[in-house]
Amino acid sequence: MQTTASQVLAFPPASPAQTRDYMLDKLSYHADAWDVAEDLRNRIPGIVVIDTRSESLYAKGHVPGAINFPHRTMDADSTAKLDRSKVYVTYCDGIGCNGSTKGAYKLAKLGFTVKEMLGGLDFWIRDGQPVATGSAPGQIAADTPSIECAC
C-alpha cells in the first residue's frame, strides 16, 4: 500500500477541454525558435521578427531577418509605418530578459498582432540556428538545411 502522497496530483488536473483551451491560448501568444526559423527560411510573408534589444546588442548578434526596434522606443509615432496586416514576433536575450514581453505589450496596446518568441536569442542559439551580426537584418539562406526539431 502506497503511503506517500502524490506531488503531481496534489492539485487536481484540469479537464481535457480546459487543457485544450489553455494550450491553444499559450500557442496563440508564443512561438518557439524552430518555428520562427522555419518561417524565415521559407520566406513566410505574414511575419516580421523584431529584436527588442538595444542597437549595440543587435549588432553583436541577432536572428537573421529580424529588424531592430528597441522596446524603449516603441510608441504611436515610431510604429506608424508598421504594416498592421503582419504578425510581429518579438524577442530579446532570453528568459532572464523581459524586453520581448514589454515590446509585445506595447505593440499589442497600439493595435498590432503579436507573438513572443520563447527563450529569445538564447534558445535560438541553443537550437543551433544561425546568427547575423552588424546593423543589417540579413536573412537565413533559403537553401540552408532545416535543423531537426527535437520536440
Chimera marker file (.cmm) of the C-alpha trace (Angstrom):
<marker_set name="trace">
<marker id="1" x="0.000" y="0.000" z="0.000" r="1" g="1" b="0" radius="0.5"/>
<marker id="2" x="1.388" y="3.407" z="-1.010" r="1" g="1" b="0" radius="0.5"/>
<marker id="3" x="1.732" y="5.904" z="1.844" r="1" g="1" b="0" radius="0.5"/>
<marker id="4" x="3.438" y="8.767" z="0.019" r="1" g="1" b="0" radius="0.5"/>
<marker id="5" x="1.057" y="11.394" z="-1.361" r="1" g="1" b="0" radius="0.5"/>
<marker id="6" x="1.465" y="12.445" z="-4.980" r="1" g="1" b="0" radius="0.5"/>
<marker id="7" x="3.033" y="15.832" z="-5.532" r="1" g="1" b="0" radius="0.5"/>
<marker id="8" x="1.722" y="15.894" z="-9.111" r="1" g="1" b="0" radius="0.5"/>
<marker id="9" x="-1.835" y="15.088" z="-8.084" r="1" g="1" b="0" radius="0.5"/>
<marker id="10" x="-1.878" y="17.337" z="-5.002" r="1" g="1" b="0" radius="0.5"/>
<marker id="11" x="-3.744" y="19.796" z="-7.228" r="1" g="1" b="0" radius="0.5"/>
<marker id="12" x="-6.329" y="18.156" z="-9.467" r="1" g="1" b="0" radius="0.5"/>
<marker id="13" x="-5.570" y="18.366" z="-13.184" r="1" g="1" b="0" radius="0.5"/>
<marker id="14" x="-7.810" y="20.373" z="-15.482" r="1" g="1" b="0" radius="0.5"/>
<marker id="15" x="-10.334" y="18.616" z="-17.674" r="1" g="1" b="0" radius="0.5"/>
<marker id="16" x="-9.244" y="17.685" z="-21.199" r="1" g="1" b="0" radius="0.5"/>
<marker id="17" x="-11.355" y="20.558" z="-22.608" r="1" g="1" b="0" radius="0.5"/>
<marker id="18" x="-9.825" y="23.061" z="-20.169" r="1" g="1" b="0" radius="0.5"/>
<marker id="19" x="-6.328" y="21.843" z="-21.008" r="1" g="1" b="0" radius="0.5"/>
<marker id="20" x="-7.039" y="22.040" z="-24.764" r="1" g="1" b="0" radius="0.5"/>
<marker id="21" x="-8.271" y="25.635" z="-24.443" r="1" g="1" b="0" radius="0.5"/>
<marker id="22" x="-5.361" y="26.670" z="-22.229" r="1" g="1" b="0" radius="0.5"/>
<marker id="23" x="-2.764" y="25.149" z="-24.574" r="1" g="1" b="0" radius="0.5"/>
<marker id="24" x="-4.375" y="26.859" z="-27.561" r="1" g="1" b="0" radius="0.5"/>
<marker id="25" x="-4.149" y="30.153" z="-25.680" r="1" g="1" b="0" radius="0.5"/>
<marker id="26" x="-0.454" y="29.571" z="-24.993" r="1" g="1" b="0" radius="0.5"/>
<marker id="27" x="0.225" y="28.779" z="-28.643" r="1" g="1" b="0" radius="0.5"/>
<marker id="28" x="-1.641" y="31.950" z="-29.646" r="1" g="1" b="0" radius="0.5"/>
<marker id="29" x="0.810" y="34.064" z="-27.639" r="1" g="1" b="0" radius="0.5"/>
<marker id="30" x="4.117" y="32.297" z="-28.271" r="1" g="1" b="0" radius="0.5"/>
<marker id="31" x="6.290" y="30.781" z="-30.984" r="1" g="1" b="0" radius="0.5"/>
<marker id="32" x="9.477" y="28.823" z="-30.464" r="1" g="1" b="0" radius="0.5"/>
<marker id="33" x="12.814" y="29.399" z="-32.160" r="1" g="1" b="0" radius="0.5"/>
<marker id="34" x="12.423" y="26.455" z="-34.545" r="1" g="1" b="0" radius="0.5"/>
<marker id="35" x="9.017" y="27.667" z="-35.793" r="1" g="1" b="0" radius="0.5"/>
<marker id="36" x="10.379" y="31.187" z="-36.331" r="1" g="1" b="0" radius="0.5"/>
<marker id="37" x="13.449" y="29.839" z="-38.141" r="1" g="1" b="0" radius="0.5"/>
<marker id="38" x="11.305" y="27.715" z="-40.446" r="1" g="1" b="0" radius="0.5"/>
<marker id="39" x="9.115" y="30.690" z="-41.347" r="1" g="1" b="0" radius="0.5"/>
<marker id="40" x="12.158" y="32.870" z="-42.004" r="1" g="1" b="0" radius="0.5"/>
<marker id="41" x="13.808" y="30.116" z="-44.060" r="1" g="1" b="0" radius="0.5"/>
<marker id="42" x="10.596" y="29.670" z="-46.071" r="1" g="1" b="0" radius="0.5"/>
<marker id="43" x="10.151" y="33.434" z="-46.537" r="1" g="1" b="0" radius="0.5"/>
<marker id="44" x="6.681" y="33.458" z="-44.991" r="1" g="1" b="0" radius="0.5"/>
<marker id="45" x="5.472" y="36.998" z="-45.736" r="1" g="1" b="0" radius="0.5"/>
<marker id="46" x="2.986" y="37.259" z="-42.863" r="1" g="1" b="0" radius="0.5"/>
<marker id="47" x="5.523" y="37.647" z="-40.042" r="1" g="1" b="0" radius="0.5"/>
<marker id="48" x="8.049" y="40.275" z="-39.043" r="1" g="1" b="0" radius="0.5"/>
<marker id="49" x="10.599" y="39.364" z="-36.378" r="1" g="1" b="0" radius="0.5"/>
<marker id="50" x="11.570" y="42.197" z="-34.027" r="1" g="1" b="0" radius="0.5"/>
<marker id="51" x="14.668" y="42.268" z="-31.854" r="1" g="1" b="0" radius="0.5"/>
<marker id="52" x="13.579" y="44.459" z="-28.943" r="1" g="1" b="0" radius="0.5"/>
<marker id="53" x="17.105" y="44.973" z="-27.563" r="1" g="1" b="0" radius="0.5"/>
<marker id="54" x="19.457" y="47.918" z="-27.956" r="1" g="1" b="0" radius="0.5"/>
<marker id="55" x="21.180" y="48.699" z="-31.249" r="1" g="1" b="0" radius="0.5"/>
<marker id="56" x="24.559" y="47.654" z="-29.839" r="1" g="1" b="0" radius="0.5"/>
<marker id="57" x="23.333" y="44.218" z="-28.721" r="1" g="1" b="0" radius="0.5"/>
<marker id="58" x="21.539" y="43.726" z="-32.040" r="1" g="1" b="0" radius="0.5"/>
<marker id="59" x="24.780" y="44.473" z="-33.917" r="1" g="1" b="0" radius="0.5"/>
<marker id="60" x="26.668" y="41.887" z="-31.828" r="1" g="1" b="0" radius="0.5"/>
<marker id="61" x="24.272" y="39.144" z="-32.919" r="1" g="1" b="0" radius="0.5"/>
<marker id="62" x="20.624" y="38.751" z="-33.895" r="1" g="1" b="0" radius="0.5"/>
<marker id="63" x="18.137" y="36.461" z="-35.593" r="1" g="1" b="0" radius="0.5"/>
<marker id="64" x="18.797" y="36.753" z="-39.340" r="1" g="1" b="0" radius="0.5"/>
<marker id="65" x="15.948" y="38.734" z="-40.871" r="1" g="1" b="0" radius="0.5"/>
<marker id="66" x="14.950" y="40.412" z="-37.618" r="1" g="1" b="0" radius="0.5"/>
<marker id="67" x="14.613" y="44.160" z="-37.538" r="1" g="1" b="0" radius="0.5"/>
<marker id="68" x="15.959" y="46.095" z="-34.581" r="1" g="1" b="0" radius="0.5"/>
<marker id="69" x="13.233" y="48.005" z="-32.771" r="1" g="1" b="0" radius="0.5"/>
<marker id="70" x="14.156" y="48.543" z="-29.107" r="1" g="1" b="0" radius="0.5"/>
<marker id="71" x="11.068" y="48.284" z="-26.920" r="1" g="1" b="0" radius="0.5"/>
<marker id="72" x="12.002" y="51.538" z="-25.171" r="1" g="1" b="0" radius="0.5"/>
<marker id="73" x="11.403" y="53.427" z="-28.425" r="1" g="1" b="0" radius="0.5"/>
<marker id="74" x="8.021" y="51.909" z="-29.274" r="1" g="1" b="0" radius="0.5"/>
<marker id="75" x="5.140" y="54.368" z="-29.312" r="1" g="1" b="0" radius="0.5"/>
<marker id="76" x="2.377" y="55.540" z="-31.668" r="1" g="1" b="0" radius="0.5"/>
<marker id="77" x="4.777" y="57.699" z="-33.692" r="1" g="1" b="0" radius="0.5"/>
<marker id="78" x="7.591" y="55.151" z="-34.047" r="1" g="1" b="0" radius="0.5"/>
<marker id="79" x="5.178" y="52.371" z="-35.076" r="1" g="1" b="0" radius="0.5"/>
<marker id="80" x="3.127" y="54.475" z="-37.513" r="1" g="1" b="0" radius="0.5"/>
<marker id="81" x="4.741" y="52.911" z="-40.605" r="1" g="1" b="0" radius="0.5"/>
<marker id="82" x="4.442" y="49.289" z="-39.443" r="1" g="1" b="0" radius="0.5"/>
<marker id="83" x="2.147" y="47.099" z="-41.531" r="1" g="1" b="0" radius="0.5"/>
<marker id="84" x="-0.899" y="46.187" z="-39.433" r="1" g="1" b="0" radius="0.5"/>
<marker id="85" x="-1.591" y="43.126" z="-41.594" r="1" g="1" b="0" radius="0.5"/>
<marker id="86" x="1.576" y="41.393" z="-40.323" r="1" g="1" b="0" radius="0.5"/>
<marker id="87" x="2.148" y="39.347" z="-37.174" r="1" g="1" b="0" radius="0.5"/>
<marker id="88" x="5.083" y="40.723" z="-35.211" r="1" g="1" b="0" radius="0.5"/>
<marker id="89" x="7.261" y="38.225" z="-33.344" r="1" g="1" b="0" radius="0.5"/>
<marker id="90" x="9.271" y="39.864" z="-30.575" r="1" g="1" b="0" radius="0.5"/>
<marker id="91" x="12.363" y="38.525" z="-28.872" r="1" g="1" b="0" radius="0.5"/>
<marker id="92" x="15.156" y="39.690" z="-26.552" r="1" g="1" b="0" radius="0.5"/>
<marker id="93" x="18.121" y="37.970" z="-24.865" r="1" g="1" b="0" radius="0.5"/>
<marker id="94" x="16.120" y="35.166" z="-23.318" r="1" g="1" b="0" radius="0.5"/>
<marker id="95" x="14.293" y="34.004" z="-20.246" r="1" g="1" b="0" radius="0.5"/>
<marker id="96" x="16.207" y="36.371" z="-17.954" r="1" g="1" b="0" radius="0.5"/>
<marker id="97" x="15.093" y="39.378" z="-20.008" r="1" g="1" b="0" radius="0.5"/>
<marker id="98" x="11.598" y="40.782" z="-20.442" r="1" g="1" b="0" radius="0.5"/>
<marker id="99" x="12.280" y="43.170" z="-23.321" r="1" g="1" b="0" radius="0.5"/>
<marker id="100" x="10.321" y="40.968" z="-25.712" r="1" g="1" b="0" radius="0.5"/>
<marker id="101" x="7.360" y="40.945" z="-23.325" r="1" g="1" b="0" radius="0.5"/>
<marker id="102" x="7.498" y="44.732" z="-22.999" r="1" g="1" b="0" radius="0.5"/>
<marker id="103" x="7.743" y="45.090" z="-26.777" r="1" g="1" b="0" radius="0.5"/>
<marker id="104" x="4.864" y="42.680" z="-27.375" r="1" g="1" b="0" radius="0.5"/>
<marker id="105" x="2.764" y="44.524" z="-24.811" r="1" g="1" b="0" radius="0.5"/>
<marker id="106" x="3.462" y="47.924" z="-26.351" r="1" g="1" b="0" radius="0.5"/>
<marker id="107" x="2.745" y="46.717" z="-29.878" r="1" g="1" b="0" radius="0.5"/>
<marker id="108" x="-0.486" y="44.967" z="-28.815" r="1" g="1" b="0" radius="0.5"/>
<marker id="109" x="-1.565" y="48.053" z="-26.887" r="1" g="1" b="0" radius="0.5"/>
<marker id="110" x="-1.127" y="50.007" z="-30.127" r="1" g="1" b="0" radius="0.5"/>
<marker id="111" x="-3.303" y="47.505" z="-32.021" r="1" g="1" b="0" radius="0.5"/>
<marker id="112" x="-0.718" y="45.209" z="-33.613" r="1" g="1" b="0" radius="0.5"/>
<marker id="113" x="-0.956" y="41.412" z="-33.696" r="1" g="1" b="0" radius="0.5"/>
<marker id="114" x="1.991" y="39.981" z="-31.777" r="1" g="1" b="0" radius="0.5"/>
<marker id="115" x="3.591" y="36.748" z="-30.618" r="1" g="1" b="0" radius="0.5"/>
<marker id="116" x="6.629" y="36.391" z="-28.387" r="1" g="1" b="0" radius="0.5"/>
<marker id="117" x="9.475" y="34.017" z="-29.259" r="1" g="1" b="0" radius="0.5"/>
<marker id="118" x="10.103" y="31.699" z="-26.324" r="1" g="1" b="0" radius="0.5"/>
<marker id="119" x="13.601" y="31.792" z="-24.878" r="1" g="1" b="0" radius="0.5"/>
<marker id="120" x="14.750" y="34.669" z="-27.076" r="1" g="1" b="0" radius="0.5"/>
<marker id="121" x="18.177" y="34.730" z="-28.661" r="1" g="1" b="0" radius="0.5"/>
<marker id="122" x="19.466" y="32.307" z="-26.018" r="1" g="1" b="0" radius="0.5"/>
<marker id="123" x="17.131" y="29.494" z="-27.153" r="1" g="1" b="0" radius="0.5"/>
<marker id="124" x="17.716" y="30.467" z="-30.804" r="1" g="1" b="0" radius="0.5"/>
<marker id="125" x="21.442" y="29.859" z="-30.353" r="1" g="1" b="0" radius="0.5"/>
<marker id="126" x="20.876" y="26.697" z="-28.271" r="1" g="1" b="0" radius="0.5"/>
<marker id="127" x="18.827" y="25.318" z="-31.169" r="1" g="1" b="0" radius="0.5"/>
<marker id="128" x="21.850" y="25.812" z="-33.422" r="1" g="1" b="0" radius="0.5"/>
<marker id="129" x="20.195" y="28.443" z="-35.578" r="1" g="1" b="0" radius="0.5"/>
<marker id="130" x="22.381" y="30.929" z="-37.491" r="1" g="1" b="0" radius="0.5"/>
<marker id="131" x="23.117" y="34.391" z="-36.099" r="1" g="1" b="0" radius="0.5"/>
<marker id="132" x="23.606" y="37.582" z="-38.108" r="1" g="1" b="0" radius="0.5"/>
<marker id="133" x="25.874" y="40.421" z="-36.974" r="1" g="1" b="0" radius="0.5"/>
<marker id="134" x="26.013" y="44.100" z="-37.803" r="1" g="1" b="0" radius="0.5"/>
<marker id="135" x="23.259" y="46.642" z="-38.277" r="1" g="1" b="0" radius="0.5"/>
<marker id="136" x="21.622" y="44.983" z="-41.316" r="1" g="1" b="0" radius="0.5"/>
<marker id="137" x="18.897" y="42.375" z="-40.740" r="1" g="1" b="0" radius="0.5"/>
<marker id="138" x="20.440" y="39.779" z="-43.026" r="1" g="1" b="0" radius="0.5"/>
<marker id="139" x="18.482" y="36.629" z="-43.757" r="1" g="1" b="0" radius="0.5"/>
<marker id="140" x="18.580" y="32.871" z="-43.428" r="1" g="1" b="0" radius="0.5"/>
<marker id="141" x="19.551" y="31.405" z="-46.773" r="1" g="1" b="0" radius="0.5"/>
<marker id="142" x="16.544" y="29.632" z="-48.257" r="1" g="1" b="0" radius="0.5"/>
<marker id="143" x="18.729" y="26.639" z="-49.127" r="1" g="1" b="0" radius="0.5"/>
<marker id="144" x="20.100" y="26.318" z="-45.578" r="1" g="1" b="0" radius="0.5"/>
<marker id="145" x="19.091" y="22.870" z="-44.360" r="1" g="1" b="0" radius="0.5"/>
<marker id="146" x="16.445" y="22.908" z="-41.683" r="1" g="1" b="0" radius="0.5"/>
<marker id="147" x="17.668" y="21.937" z="-38.229" r="1" g="1" b="0" radius="0.5"/>
<marker id="148" x="15.805" y="18.937" z="-36.891" r="1" g="1" b="0" radius="0.5"/>
<marker id="149" x="13.380" y="19.997" z="-34.223" r="1" g="1" b="0" radius="0.5"/>
<marker id="150" x="13.950" y="17.996" z="-31.043" r="1" g="1" b="0" radius="0.5"/>
<marker id="151" x="10.349" y="18.315" z="-29.940" r="1" g="1" b="0" radius="0.5"/>
<link id1="1" id2="2" r="1" g="1" b="0" radius="0.2"/>
<link id1="2" id2="3" r="1" g="1" b="0" radius="0.2"/>
<link id1="3" id2="4" r="1" g="1" b="0" radius="0.2"/>
<link id1="4" id2="5" r="1" g="1" b="0" radius="0.2"/>
<link id1="5" id2="6" r="1" g="1" b="0" radius="0.2"/>
<link id1="6" id2="7" r="1" g="1" b="0" radius="0.2"/>
<link id1="7" id2="8" r="1" g="1" b="0" radius="0.2"/>
<link id1="8" id2="9" r="1" g="1" b="0" radius="0.2"/>
<link id1="9" id2="10" r="1" g="1" b="0" radius="0.2"/>
<link id1="10" id2="11" r="1" g="1" b="0" radius="0.2"/>
<link id1="11" id2="12" r="1" g="1" b="0" radius="0.2"/>
<link id1="12" id2="13" r="1" g="1" b="0" radius="0.2"/>
<link id1="13" id2="14" r="1" g="1" b="0" radius="0.2"/>
<link id1="14" id2="15" r="1" g="1" b="0" radius="0.2"/>
<link id1="15" id2="16" r="1" g="1" b="0" radius="0.2"/>
<link id1="16" id2="17" r="1" g="1" b="0" radius="0.2"/>
<link id1="17" id2="18" r="1" g="1" b="0" radius="0.2"/>
<link id1="18" id2="19" r="1" g="1" b="0" radius="0.2"/>
<link id1="19" id2="20" r="1" g="1" b="0" radius="0.2"/>
<link id1="20" id2="21" r="1" g="1" b="0" radius="0.2"/>
<link id1="21" id2="22" r="1" g="1" b="0" radius="0.2"/>
<link id1="22" id2="23" r="1" g="1" b="0" radius="0.2"/>
<link id1="23" id2="24" r="1" g="1" b="0" radius="0.2"/>
<link id1="24" id2="25" r="1" g="1" b="0" radius="0.2"/>
<link id1="25" id2="26" r="1" g="1" b="0" radius="0.2"/>
<link id1="26" id2="27" r="1" g="1" b="0" radius="0.2"/>
<link id1="27" id2="28" r="1" g="1" b="0" radius="0.2"/>
<link id1="28" id2="29" r="1" g="1" b="0" radius="0.2"/>
<link id1="29" id2="30" r="1" g="1" b="0" radius="0.2"/>
<link id1="30" id2="31" r="1" g="1" b="0" radius="0.2"/>
<link id1="31" id2="32" r="1" g="1" b="0" radius="0.2"/>
<link id1="32" id2="33" r="1" g="1" b="0" radius="0.2"/>
<link id1="33" id2="34" r="1" g="1" b="0" radius="0.2"/>
<link id1="34" id2="35" r="1" g="1" b="0" radius="0.2"/>
<link id1="35" id2="36" r="1" g="1" b="0" radius="0.2"/>
<link id1="36" id2="37" r="1" g="1" b="0" radius="0.2"/>
<link id1="37" id2="38" r="1" g="1" b="0" radius="0.2"/>
<link id1="38" id2="39" r="1" g="1" b="0" radius="0.2"/>
<link id1="39" id2="40" r="1" g="1" b="0" radius="0.2"/>
<link id1="40" id2="41" r="1" g="1" b="0" radius="0.2"/>
<link id1="41" id2="42" r="1" g="1" b="0" radius="0.2"/>
<link id1="42" id2="43" r="1" g="1" b="0" radius="0.2"/>
<link id1="43" id2="44" r="1" g="1" b="0" radius="0.2"/>
<link id1="44" id2="45" r="1" g="1" b="0" radius="0.2"/>
<link id1="45" id2="46" r="1" g="1" b="0" radius="0.2"/>
<link id1="46" id2="47" r="1" g="1" b="0" radius="0.2"/>
<link id1="47" id2="48" r="1" g="1" b="0" radius="0.2"/>
<link id1="48" id2="49" r="1" g="1" b="0" radius="0.2"/>
<link id1="49" id2="50" r="1" g="1" b="0" radius="0.2"/>
<link id1="50" id2="51" r="1" g="1" b="0" radius="0.2"/>
<link id1="51" id2="52" r="1" g="1" b="0" radius="0.2"/>
<link id1="52" id2="53" r="1" g="1" b="0" radius="0.2"/>
<link id1="53" id2="54" r="1" g="1" b="0" radius="0.2"/>
<link id1="54" id2="55" r="1" g="1" b="0" radius="0.2"/>
<link id1="55" id2="56" r="1" g="1" b="0" radius="0.2"/>
<link id1="56" id2="57" r="1" g="1" b="0" radius="0.2"/>
<link id1="57" id2="58" r="1" g="1" b="0" radius="0.2"/>
<link id1="58" id2="59" r="1" g="1" b="0" radius="0.2"/>
<link id1="59" id2="60" r="1" g="1" b="0" radius="0.2"/>
<link id1="60" id2="61" r="1" g="1" b="0" radius="0.2"/>
<link id1="61" id2="62" r="1" g="1" b="0" radius="0.2"/>
<link id1="62" id2="63" r="1" g="1" b="0" radius="0.2"/>
<link id1="63" id2="64" r="1" g="1" b="0" radius="0.2"/>
<link id1="64" id2="65" r="1" g="1" b="0" radius="0.2"/>
<link id1="65" id2="66" r="1" g="1" b="0" radius="0.2"/>
<link id1="66" id2="67" r="1" g="1" b="0" radius="0.2"/>
<link id1="67" id2="68" r="1" g="1" b="0" radius="0.2"/>
<link id1="68" id2="69" r="1" g="1" b="0" radius="0.2"/>
<link id1="69" id2="70" r="1" g="1" b="0" radius="0.2"/>
<link id1="70" id2="71" r="1" g="1" b="0" radius="0.2"/>
<link id1="71" id2="72" r="1" g="1" b="0" radius="0.2"/>
<link id1="72" id2="73" r="1" g="1" b="0" radius="0.2"/>
<link id1="73" id2="74" r="1" g="1" b="0" radius="0.2"/>
<link id1="74" id2="75" r="1" g="1" b="0" radius="0.2"/>
<link id1="75" id2="76" r="1" g="1" b="0" radius="0.2"/>
<link id1="76" id2="77" r="1" g="1" b="0" radius="0.2"/>
<link id1="77" id2="78" r="1" g="1" b="0" radius="0.2"/>
<link id1="78" id2="79" r="1" g="1" b="0" radius="0.2"/>
<link id1="79" id2="80" r="1" g="1" b="0" radius="0.2"/>
<link id1="80" id2="81" r="1" g="1" b="0" radius="0.2"/>
<link id1="81" id2="82" r="1" g="1" b="0" radius="0.2"/>
<link id1="82" id2="83" r="1" g="1" b="0" radius="0.2"/>
<link id1="83" id2="84" r="1" g="1" b="0" radius="0.2"/>
<link id1="84" id2="85" r="1" g="1" b="0" radius="0.2"/>
<link id1="85" id2="86" r="1" g="1" b="0" radius="0.2"/>
<link id1="86" id2="87" r="1" g="1" b="0" radius="0.2"/>
<link id1="87" id2="88" r="1" g="1" b="0" radius="0.2"/>
<link id1="88" id2="89" r="1" g="1" b="0" radius="0.2"/>
<link id1="89" id2="90" r="1" g="1" b="0" radius="0.2"/>
<link id1="90" id2="91" r="1" g="1" b="0" radius="0.2"/>
<link id1="91" id2="92" r="1" g="1" b="0" radius="0.2"/>
<link id1="92" id2="93" r="1" g="1" b="0" radius="0.2"/>
<link id1="93" id2="94" r="1" g="1" b="0" radius="0.2"/>
<link id1="94" id2="95" r="1" g="1" b="0" radius="0.2"/>
<link id1="95" id2="96" r="1" g="1" b="0" radius="0.2"/>
<link id1="96" id2="97" r="1" g="1" b="0" radius="0.2"/>
<link id1="97" id2="98" r="1" g="1" b="0" radius="0.2"/>
<link id1="98" id2="99" r="1" g="1" b="0" radius="0.2"/>
<link id1="99" id2="100" r="1" g="1" b="0" radius="0.2"/>
<link id1="100" id2="101" r="1" g="1" b="0" radius="0.2"/>
<link id1="101" id2="102" r="1" g="1" b="0" radius="0.2"/>
<link id1="102" id2="103" r="1" g="1" b="0" radius="0.2"/>
<link id1="103" id2="104" r="1" g="1" b="0" radius="0.2"/>
<link id1="104" id2="105" r="1" g="1" b="0" radius="0.2"/>
<link id1="105" id2="106" r="1" g="1" b="0" radius="0.2"/>
<link id1="106" id2="107" r="1" g="1" b="0" radius="0.2"/>
<link id1="107" id2="108" r="1" g="1" b="0" radius="0.2"/>
<link id1="108" id2="109" r="1" g="1" b="0" radius="0.2"/>
<link id1="109" id2="110" r="1" g="1" b="0" radius="0.2"/>
<link id1="110" id2="111" r="1" g="1" b="0" radius="0.2"/>
<link id1="111" id2="112" r="1" g="1" b="0" radius="0.2"/>
<link id1="112" id2="113" r="1" g="1" b="0" radius="0.2"/>
<link id1="113" id2="114" r="1" g="1" b="0" radius="0.2"/>
<link id1="114" id2="115" r="1" g="1" b="0" radius="0.2"/>
<link id1="115" id2="116" r="1" g="1" b="0" radius="0.2"/>
<link id1="116" id2="117" r="1" g="1" b="0" radius="0.2"/>
<link id1="117" id2="118" r="1" g="1" b="0" radius="0.2"/>
<link id1="118" id2="119" r="1" g="1" b="0" radius="0.2"/>
<link id1="119" id2="120" r="1" g="1" b="0" radius="0.2"/>
<link id1="120" id2="121" r="1" g="1" b="0" radius="0.2"/>
<link id1="121" id2="122" r="1" g="1" b="0" radius="0.2"/>
<link id1="122" id2="123" r="1" g="1" b="0" radius="0.2"/>
<link id1="123" id2="124" r="1" g="1" b="0" radius="0.2"/>
<link id1="124" id2="125" r="1" g="1" b="0" radius="0.2"/>
<link id1="125" id2="126" r="1" g="1" b="0" radius="0.2"/>
<link id1="126" id2="127" r="1" g="1" b="0" radius="0.2"/>
<link id1="127" id2="128" r="1" g="1" b="0" radius="0.2"/>
<link id1="128" id2="129" r="1" g="1" b="0" radius="0.2"/>
<link id1="129" id2="130" r="1" g="1" b="0" radius="0.2"/>
<link id1="130" id2="131" r="1" g="1" b="0" radius="0.2"/>
<link id1="131" id2="132" r="1" g="1" b="0" radius="0.2"/>
<link id1="132" id2="133" r="1" g="1" b="0" radius="0.2"/>
<link id1="133" id2="134" r="1" g="1" b="0" radius="0.2"/>
<link id1="134" id2="135" r="1" g="1" b="0" radius="0.2"/>
<link id1="135" id2="136" r="1" g="1" b="0" radius="0.2"/>
<link id1="136" id2="137" r="1" g="1" b="0" radius="0.2"/>
<link id1="137" id2="138" r="1" g="1" b="0" radius="0.2"/>
<link id1="138" id2="139" r="1" g="1" b="0" radius="0.2"/>
<link id1="139" id2="140" r="1" g="1" b="0" radius="0.2"/>
<link id1="140" id2="141" r="1" g="1" b="0" radius="0.2"/>
<link id1="141" id2="142" r="1" g="1" b="0" radius="0.2"/>
<link id1="142" id2="143" r="1" g="1" b="0" radius="0.2"/>
<link id1="143" id2="144" r="1" g="1" b="0" radius="0.2"/>
<link id1="144" id2="145" r="1" g="1" b="0" radius="0.2"/>
<link id1="145" id2="146" r="1" g="1" b="0" radius="0.2"/>
<link id1="146" id2="147" r="1" g="1" b="0" radius="0.2"/>
<link id1="147" id2="148" r="1" g="1" b="0" radius="0.2"/>
<link id1="148" id2="149" r="1" g="1" b="0" radius="0.2"/>
<link id1="149" id2="150" r="1" g="1" b="0" radius="0.2"/>
<link id1="150" id2="151" r="1" g="1" b="0" radius="0.2"/>
</marker_set>
